[in-house]
Amino acid sequence: MKQTKDGEGVGEPRFYLLSKDSTETFGFCLREELGCEGHIVRQVKLGGLAQRRGLQDGDRLLQVNGHFVDDMDHHRVVRKIKASGNQVLLAVLDGKSYEAAKALGRDLSEMLPTDVRPRLCHIVRDKNGFGFGVSGPEGVRGTFQLSVRQDGPAARAGVPPGSWLLELNGVSVKNYSHTQLARKLKQSGSKVTLLVASSAVEEFYRLHGLRVTATLADTSWLPFKVRELHMVKGPAGYGFLLKEDDCSSGGTGQFLWDVDDGLPAEQAGMKEGDRLLAVNGESIEGLDHQQTVLRIRARDDQVTLVVIDPAGDEFYQSIGLSPLLFLEDDDPASGSRTPSLPSPSGSTGLCPVEGGPKGPVSWLMSAANSIEITQSSRQVEQKRLHQLLCLHAHGEAYGITPPRESSPLTELVLTVVVASNLKTGLCLCLPSCLCWYVGTLH
């Protein structure tokens, strides 16, 4: 605990690596609350992953996978965590320390390490080899430090001199002897993919008891990038054909073909053979062909697709990672918007308060988007009530008039968390025209 001149204590940031399987959530909510600064950790589930790791109610989120997020738009922060899939590295500060630091005008980014990410590098050998050497203590397995030839293939691929080798072609080297590593490198042929970490990054993870994995890697040096294509339908349509086909790693995928010259798809940058990864900000993983088509047609005159070319698709499949995990690595340079991508389970355990429309019903949209949907026999009815609340808030914009009569849904008992910090159990006074929506709020 650091003492300020005024005697107030400002604690140190805490780091947590949350790893879940496809059936779990992270076990907390991230909220933006009126009258409070920062991205606030709430509803830490008792016995859940976040609580077991040490996250506490009221913590402020400072960093996601090495990116400083305190000054970032709340919705974008949520997208970053969703895009992480089943694993995310968080840096948080307790609420009292956060408020004290803010009151003193502290730059919170200076409290955090600037680079805590390992690096994923893809190297293509030249006539002199890959351009790096390996050394390590004699007789010790899994400890390999890299020397990098200046201007060689490894240097051009972004391998830092003196970094430590963690994975080779998607496989951990922790159990490799020097002889085994040499044999694996020889078997790699003309291309090799390394996960490496500088001494500072390796020490950071070791001191915090965290495991370095490729899902946290900086991939900005890789030649393989996902692309986001935004298209507005023309008189002749979008100008492409979607086909379902086999993937190189097994299973099926959705691929883009017959891209017509001069039509929106071609103008947006679509290429023959691109693989479709996401539609309108949602991953299509697990969807069949017809479901994917319906996603594309959901908006009448425009669509946003995330795609990757065949070489990039083959690369990510070869190392067993989804390219959607690394969308943010393109963001700083290109300024592109990162789509909102769900984790494989469809839930990250986040329940952000969405910013609703401006005007007198904006608080209602916040309430609608904050309804806690729990597993119960009435889950479908709860979801329907959420839709009705949204309908009222947005109805006029779409020329829809919500019904005025009473509804059986008014008898539902829900937990509603409103962005203005209304406490559970407070009676809400609604205009008479809205009373049909909500019965008992507790």
Backbone torsions as a table, in degrees:
resi	resn	phi	psi	omega
1	MET	NA	122.9	178.8
2	LYS	-90.0	139.2	178.9
3	GLN	-98.1	129.8	176.6
4	THR	-85.6	174.2	178.5
5	LYS	-60.6	-31.6	-179.3
6	ASP	-85.3	2.7	177.8
7	GLY	86.3	1.0	179.5
8	GLU	-79.8	143.5	-179.9
9	GLY	-93.3	133.6	175.3
10	VAL	-119.1	113.3	-177.3
11	GLY	-72.3	173.7	178.4
12	GLU	-91.3	148.2	173.9
13	PRO	-59.8	148.5	177.3
14	ARG	-114.6	146.1	-175.4
15	PHE	-118.3	135.5	-179.3
16	TYR	-136.0	129.5	172.1
17	LEU	-101.7	109.4	-178.9
18	LEU	-98.2	122.3	178.8
19	SER	-126.1	122.9	-178.0
20	LYS	-126.7	166.2	172.4
21	ASP	-97.7	-179.5	-172.2
22	SER	-70.1	-10.8	-179.5
23	THR	-100.3	-3.7	-176.6
24	GLU	-103.2	166.3	164.1
25	THR	-114.1	169.5	176.6
26	PHE	-71.9	-20.5	172.4
27	GLY	84.7	30.5	174.0
28	PHE	-154.8	164.8	174.3
29	CYS	-112.5	147.1	174.9
30	LEU	-114.3	123.6	-173.2
31	ARG	-128.2	154.8	170.7
32	GLU	-116.2	119.2	-171.5
33	GLU	-118.9	140.1	177.5
34	LEU	-63.5	137.1	179.6
35	GLY	84.0	-3.5	179.2
36	CYS	-127.7	140.9	177.6
37	GLU	-90.1	154.3	171.9
38	GLY	90.1	173.8	177.1
39	HIS	-96.4	113.7	-165.3
40	ILE	-102.7	129.4	175.7
41	VAL	-78.0	124.3	179.6
42	ARG	-133.7	165.6	173.3
43	GLN	49.5	51.2	176.5
44	VAL	-69.4	114.7	-173.0
45	LYS	-66.1	128.5	179.3
46	LEU	-60.5	121.9	-179.8
47	GLY	80.2	-1.1	-179.2
48	GLY	-78.7	176.1	-175.5
49	LEU	-59.1	-47.1	-177.4
50	ALA	-61.7	-43.3	-179.4
51	GLN	-67.0	-39.3	179.8
52	ARG	-63.1	-31.6	179.2
53	ARG	-82.2	-24.1	176.4
54	GLY	123.6	0.5	175.9
55	LEU	-62.7	143.8	-177.2
56	GLN	-128.5	149.8	177.6
57	ASP	-58.5	132.9	179.9
58	GLY	94.4	-11.5	174.8
59	ASP	-56.8	146.6	175.1
60	ARG	-104.6	132.1	-179.3
61	LEU	-82.0	125.1	-178.4
62	LEU	-108.4	-33.1	-172.2
63	GLN	-144.6	139.7	174.8
64	VAL	-125.3	117.0	-179.9
65	ASN	50.3	40.6	177.1
66	GLY	86.4	-4.6	178.6
67	HIS	-95.7	128.0	176.3
68	PHE	-71.8	126.9	-171.8
69	VAL	-123.8	-0.9	-174.8
70	ASP	-59.7	-34.1	-179.1
71	ASP	-96.4	13.7	-174.7
72	MET	-97.9	150.0	175.7
73	ASP	-54.8	137.0	-174.1
74	HIS	-58.6	-43.0	-177.7
75	HIS	-63.5	-35.6	179.6
76	ARG	-69.4	-36.4	177.8
77	VAL	-62.5	-43.2	177.8
78	VAL	-61.2	-42.0	179.0
79	ARG	-61.8	-38.2	179.3
80	LYS	-60.3	-43.8	-178.5
81	ILE	-69.1	-41.1	177.9
82	LYS	-61.4	-40.6	-177.9
83	ALA	-67.6	-15.8	180.0
84	SER	-73.8	-14.2	179.6
85	GLY	73.2	-126.6	-173.2
86	ASN	-93.0	2.0	-179.2
87	GLN	-143.6	135.8	-179.5
88	VAL	-149.3	141.7	176.2
89	LEU	-104.2	119.6	-176.9
90	LEU	-115.9	142.6	168.9
91	ALA	-117.0	127.6	-177.3
92	VAL	-130.7	161.6	174.9
93	LEU	-131.0	138.8	-178.8
94	ASP	-63.3	153.9	-172.3
95	GLY	-57.3	-43.7	-178.4
96	LYS	-65.9	-42.4	178.9
97	SER	-65.2	-40.0	179.5
98	TYR	-60.5	-49.4	-178.4
99	GLU	-64.9	-37.1	177.3
100	ALA	-65.4	-42.7	-179.9
101	ALA	-64.9	-40.4	178.2
102	LYS	-64.4	-42.2	-179.4
103	ALA	-62.8	-31.1	179.7
104	LEU	-88.3	-0.3	179.7
105	GLY	73.1	23.3	179.9
106	ARG	-67.4	143.6	171.9
107	ASP	-85.4	104.7	-174.1
108	LEU	-64.4	-27.3	-179.1
109	SER	-65.0	-25.3	179.9
110	GLU	-74.8	-12.1	178.0
111	MET	-83.7	-5.8	-172.3
112	LEU	-117.5	150.0	173.0
113	PRO	-66.3	144.7	-174.7
114	THR	-82.1	-24.9	-177.6
115	ASP	-140.5	103.3	-179.5
116	VAL	-119.3	20.6	-176.8
117	ARG	-109.4	137.1	169.2
118	PRO	-68.1	173.1	-176.9
119	ARG	-125.8	135.5	176.7
120	LEU	-101.4	122.8	-174.4
121	CYS	-128.4	134.3	179.1
122	HIS	-111.7	119.0	-172.5
123	ILE	-114.8	131.8	174.4
124	VAL	-110.2	121.0	-173.9
125	ARG	-70.3	151.7	172.1
126	ASP	-109.6	-165.3	-175.6
127	LYS	-65.0	-18.6	-180.0
128	ASN	-101.5	6.6	178.0
129	GLY	108.0	-160.6	-176.8
130	PHE	-83.6	-15.6	176.5
131	GLY	86.9	21.7	174.6
132	PHE	-145.8	154.9	175.5
133	GLY	-119.6	160.1	-176.6
134	VAL	-122.9	132.7	175.2
135	SER	-135.9	161.5	179.4
136	GLY	-177.1	164.5	179.6
137	PRO	-59.5	136.7	-178.3
138	GLU	-64.6	130.5	177.0
139	GLY	81.0	1.4	179.8
140	VAL	-103.3	124.6	-179.9
141	ARG	-82.8	145.7	169.0
142	GLY	77.7	5.0	179.1
143	THR	-113.3	102.1	-174.2
144	PHE	-132.2	120.5	176.5
145	GLN	-106.3	142.7	-172.6
146	LEU	-105.2	131.9	167.4
147	SER	-102.3	137.3	-170.8
148	VAL	-119.1	127.7	178.3
149	ARG	-74.1	129.2	-178.7
150	GLN	-60.0	131.5	179.1
151	ASP	65.7	12.0	176.9
152	GLY	-85.8	178.5	-178.6
153	PRO	-55.7	-42.0	-179.0
154	ALA	-65.8	-42.2	178.3
155	ALA	-62.9	-42.5	179.6
156	ARG	-67.8	-25.5	179.1
157	ALA	-84.3	-4.0	174.6
158	GLY	97.9	12.2	179.5
159	VAL	-73.7	119.5	179.8
160	PRO	-72.8	136.2	176.5
161	PRO	-60.0	137.9	178.8
162	GLY	80.4	5.4	-179.5
163	SER	-75.1	164.6	-178.4
164	TRP	-104.3	136.4	-178.8
165	LEU	-83.4	127.0	-178.4
166	LEU	-111.2	-40.3	-179.8
167	GLU	-139.8	148.2	175.6
168	LEU	-124.6	116.1	-179.1
169	ASN	53.2	42.1	175.8
170	GLY	83.4	5.1	-178.2
171	VAL	-119.8	133.5	178.8
172	SER	-62.4	142.7	179.5
173	VAL	-102.0	9.8	-172.3
174	LYS	-61.8	-23.3	-179.8
175	ASN	-105.9	6.8	-177.5
176	TYR	-82.6	140.4	165.4
177	SER	-84.9	170.2	178.9
178	HIS	-61.8	-37.9	-179.9
179	THR	-65.9	-43.0	178.8
180	GLN	-63.4	-40.5	178.9
181	LEU	-63.2	-43.3	179.3
182	ALA	-61.2	-40.3	179.5
183	ARG	-66.2	-41.3	179.0
184	LYS	-64.3	-38.7	178.4
185	LEU	-64.9	-40.7	179.4
186	LYS	-65.1	-36.9	-179.5
187	GLN	-72.7	-14.2	-177.8
188	SER	-72.5	-15.7	179.5
189	GLY	76.3	-131.8	-173.6
190	SER	-93.0	-5.3	-176.8
191	LYS	-134.1	144.1	178.3
192	VAL	-147.1	144.6	178.6
193	THR	-117.8	124.7	-176.7
194	LEU	-116.2	139.0	165.6
195	LEU	-103.2	119.0	-175.6
196	VAL	-128.3	159.3	177.5
197	ALA	-141.1	137.9	175.0
198	SER	-67.9	167.2	178.9
199	SER	-60.5	-37.8	-179.6
200	ALA	-66.0	-42.1	179.5
201	VAL	-67.6	-43.5	179.4
202	GLU	-61.1	-41.6	-179.9
203	GLU	-66.9	-39.0	179.0
204	PHE	-58.0	-49.9	-178.7
205	TYR	-65.8	-39.0	-179.3
206	ARG	-65.1	-44.3	-178.5
207	LEU	-65.9	-30.8	-179.2
208	HIS	-95.2	5.5	177.1
209	GLY	66.7	32.4	-177.0
210	LEU	-108.4	152.9	179.0
211	ARG	-101.0	129.1	179.4
212	VAL	-79.5	127.2	178.9
213	THR	-133.6	160.7	-177.6
214	ALA	-66.9	-23.8	-179.7
215	THR	-66.4	-16.9	178.9
216	LEU	-97.7	4.1	-168.6
217	ALA	-72.6	152.9	167.4
218	ASP	-82.2	118.8	-177.7
219	THR	-110.3	15.0	-175.2
220	SER	-64.6	-18.1	178.9
221	TRP	-87.9	-9.1	-179.0
222	LEU	-72.2	145.9	177.5
223	PRO	-79.4	-5.6	-174.5
224	PHE	-103.3	118.9	-176.2
225	LYS	-126.6	142.7	168.5
226	VAL	-77.5	156.5	-179.4
227	ARG	-128.4	141.5	177.4
228	GLU	-106.3	122.5	-177.0
229	LEU	-114.2	118.6	176.3
230	HIS	-105.9	125.7	-175.4
231	MET	-127.7	138.5	170.9
232	VAL	-108.8	124.9	-173.9
233	LYS	-63.0	134.6	176.1
234	GLY	-98.1	-177.9	179.5
235	PRO	-57.4	-30.7	-179.2
236	ALA	-98.8	14.5	179.3
237	GLY	91.5	-161.1	179.9
238	TYR	-83.5	-31.1	177.7
239	GLY	89.2	40.2	173.5
240	PHE	-152.4	165.4	178.5
241	LEU	-121.8	132.5	178.1
242	LEU	-98.6	126.9	179.9
243	LYS	-128.0	142.2	173.7
244	GLU	-91.6	133.7	-177.5
245	ASP	-149.8	169.8	179.3
246	ASP	-74.6	144.6	174.8
247	CYS	-93.0	157.4	-177.4
248	SER	-64.5	-26.5	-178.2
249	SER	-95.4	8.9	-175.1
250	GLY	99.5	165.9	-176.5
251	GLY	76.8	-173.4	-178.7
252	THR	-124.3	159.8	177.2
253	GLY	-144.3	171.8	179.1
254	GLN	-106.9	123.6	-174.1
255	PHE	-120.8	153.3	-174.4
256	LEU	-107.7	125.4	-177.0
257	TRP	-137.2	174.7	176.3
258	ASP	50.7	53.4	179.4
259	VAL	-79.0	116.0	-174.6
260	ASP	-80.5	134.7	178.4
261	ASP	-60.8	135.7	172.6
262	GLY	80.4	-5.5	179.7
263	LEU	-94.3	169.4	-172.0
264	PRO	-52.1	-40.4	-178.0
265	ALA	-61.8	-47.4	-179.9
266	GLU	-65.9	-38.6	179.3
267	GLN	-66.9	-29.9	179.9
268	ALA	-79.7	-11.2	178.2
269	GLY	106.5	11.9	178.2
270	MET	-67.8	140.7	179.0
271	LYS	-122.2	149.9	177.3
272	GLU	-57.1	130.4	176.9
273	GLY	89.1	-2.3	174.5
274	ASP	-57.1	143.6	174.8
275	ARG	-97.8	134.2	-179.9
276	LEU	-83.2	129.3	-178.5
277	LEU	-110.9	-35.9	-175.8
278	ALA	-151.5	150.5	179.1
279	VAL	-126.9	125.0	178.4
280	ASN	49.4	44.0	174.9
281	GLY	81.8	7.6	-179.7
282	GLU	-125.1	130.5	178.3
283	SER	-61.1	143.1	176.7
284	ILE	-99.7	9.6	178.2
285	GLU	-56.6	127.2	179.9
286	GLY	91.6	-8.2	179.6
287	LEU	-89.3	146.5	174.3
288	ASP	-86.4	-177.7	-174.4
289	HIS	-62.3	-46.3	-176.9
290	GLN	-65.3	-39.5	178.3
291	GLN	-64.0	-37.6	178.4
292	THR	-66.9	-42.3	177.7
293	VAL	-59.3	-42.7	179.4
294	LEU	-63.2	-36.1	177.1
295	ARG	-62.6	-43.0	-178.8
296	ILE	-66.4	-35.5	-177.6
297	ARG	-85.7	-2.0	-174.7
298	ALA	-60.6	-33.2	176.1
299	ARG	-107.4	127.5	-168.5
300	ASP	-59.9	-44.8	-167.6
301	ASP	-120.8	4.2	178.7
302	GLN	-155.9	159.7	-179.5
303	VAL	-156.9	149.9	175.0
304	THR	-121.5	123.0	-178.2
305	LEU	-115.4	144.6	170.3
306	VAL	-110.1	124.8	-173.9
307	VAL	-133.2	165.9	174.1
308	ILE	-142.3	146.4	-177.6
309	ASP	-78.5	167.5	-175.0
310	PRO	-58.1	-39.2	-179.8
311	ALA	-64.7	-43.8	178.3
312	GLY	-65.8	-39.3	179.1
313	ASP	-62.3	-44.8	179.4
314	GLU	-63.3	-40.3	-179.4
315	PHE	-62.2	-52.1	-176.8
316	TYR	-65.6	-34.5	176.8
317	GLN	-68.4	-31.8	-178.9
318	SER	-69.1	-27.4	179.4
319	ILE	-103.3	4.8	172.9
320	GLY	71.9	29.5	179.9
321	LEU	-124.5	149.4	175.6
322	SER	-85.7	131.5	177.8
323	PRO	-63.4	-18.9	179.4
324	LEU	-66.1	-19.8	178.5
325	LEU	-64.9	-21.8	-169.3
326	PHE	-116.9	22.6	178.0
327	LEU	-57.1	-38.5	-176.1
328	GLU	-65.3	-21.8	-178.9
329	ASP	-67.7	-19.2	175.6
330	ASP	-87.6	-14.7	-168.8
331	ASP	-66.4	-48.3	-175.9
332	PRO	-61.3	-38.3	-176.2
333	ALA	-78.3	-40.7	-173.4
334	SER	-93.1	-20.6	-175.9
335	GLY	72.0	12.0	-178.0
336	SER	-73.4	156.4	179.8
337	ARG	-84.2	133.7	176.8
338	THR	-84.7	122.8	179.2
339	PRO	-64.7	157.5	176.8
340	SER	-85.3	111.3	-173.7
341	LEU	-117.2	127.2	-179.5
342	PRO	-75.8	156.6	173.2
343	SER	-71.9	164.9	-178.4
344	PRO	-53.6	-28.3	-179.1
345	SER	-83.3	-7.3	-178.6
346	GLY	85.8	0.1	179.7
347	SER	-150.9	133.7	176.7
348	THR	-101.4	0.4	-176.4
349	GLY	82.6	10.2	179.4
350	LEU	-97.8	144.7	173.3
351	CYS	-136.5	76.0	-176.7
352	PRO	-70.8	148.5	172.9
353	VAL	-85.1	111.3	-178.9
354	GLU	-74.3	144.1	175.5
355	GLY	-79.1	110.7	-177.2
356	GLY	-79.6	-172.9	-179.8
357	PRO	-65.6	153.6	177.7
358	LYS	-73.1	150.8	177.5
359	GLY	115.1	-171.8	-171.2
360	PRO	-66.2	-17.7	-179.0
361	VAL	-100.8	5.8	-176.7
362	SER	-61.8	-37.4	178.4
363	TRP	-65.4	-29.6	-179.6
364	LEU	-68.5	-40.0	177.2
365	MET	-65.0	-38.5	176.7
366	SER	-61.0	-41.0	177.6
367	ALA	-64.2	-43.9	-179.0
368	ALA	-60.4	-43.5	-178.0
369	ASN	-78.0	-5.9	-179.5
370	SER	-108.4	3.6	178.1
371	ILE	-62.3	128.3	179.9
372	GLU	-83.1	110.9	179.0
373	ILE	-89.8	113.2	-178.3
374	THR	-108.9	160.0	179.1
375	GLN	-72.0	109.1	178.6
376	SER	-156.2	172.8	-179.2
377	SER	-68.3	-13.8	-177.3
378	ARG	-110.0	20.4	-176.6
379	GLN	-59.9	-41.7	-179.6
380	VAL	-62.1	-40.3	179.7
381	GLU	-67.9	-36.9	176.6
382	GLN	-62.5	-43.2	179.0
383	LYS	-62.5	-38.4	179.1
384	ARG	-63.9	-39.8	179.0
385	LEU	-63.9	-41.0	175.9
386	HIS	-55.6	-44.8	-179.7
387	GLN	-63.4	-38.3	-179.7
388	LEU	-67.2	-39.0	176.7
389	LEU	-61.8	-44.2	178.3
390	CYS	-63.8	-38.0	180.0
391	LEU	-60.2	-43.2	-180.0
392	HIS	-65.9	-41.5	-177.3
393	ALA	-66.4	-34.3	-176.2
394	HIS	-107.6	-3.0	-169.8
395	GLY	-53.6	-48.5	-175.4
396	GLU	-63.8	-33.6	-179.2
397	ALA	-64.0	-28.3	-179.1
398	TYR	-105.2	8.4	179.7
399	GLY	70.9	27.9	-178.5
400	ILE	-111.0	132.6	177.1
401	THR	-105.0	115.4	-179.9
402	PRO	-68.9	152.7	-178.6
403	PRO	-65.5	151.0	-178.7
404	ARG	-104.3	-13.3	-176.8
405	GLU	-75.4	165.9	179.4
406	SER	-70.2	163.1	-176.4
407	SER	-139.5	147.7	175.0
408	PRO	-58.7	-21.3	-178.7
409	LEU	-66.4	-16.7	-180.0
410	THR	-67.3	-14.4	-178.8
411	GLU	-86.3	-5.3	-178.9
412	LEU	-65.6	142.5	174.2
413	VAL	-104.8	117.3	-174.2
414	LEU	-125.7	159.6	168.6
415	THR	-101.7	118.3	-178.3
416	VAL	-118.1	126.2	176.8
417	VAL	-111.8	115.7	-176.2
418	VAL	-97.4	145.0	-173.6
419	ALA	-59.5	-24.7	-178.0
420	SER	-83.5	18.7	174.9
421	ASN	66.5	28.3	173.8
422	LEU	-61.8	131.9	-176.7
423	LYS	-78.9	149.5	177.3
424	THR	-57.7	132.8	178.5
425	GLY	100.4	-10.8	179.8
426	LEU	-75.2	132.5	179.6
427	CYS	-75.4	126.6	178.8
428	LEU	-94.1	132.9	177.6
429	CYS	-95.0	113.6	-177.7
430	LEU	-106.6	149.4	169.6
431	PRO	-57.3	150.2	-174.6
432	SER	-57.8	-32.4	-177.7
433	CYS	-71.1	-12.1	-178.9
434	LEU	-105.2	-7.7	-171.8
435	CYS	-61.6	-24.0	-177.9
436	TRP	-66.9	-18.3	-176.7
437	TYR	-75.2	-41.6	-167.2
438	VAL	-123.4	128.2	175.8
439	GLY	-96.2	-99.6	-178.1
440	THR	-95.9	124.8	174.9
441	LEU	-109.1	125.2	179.7
442	HIS	-147.1	NA	NA
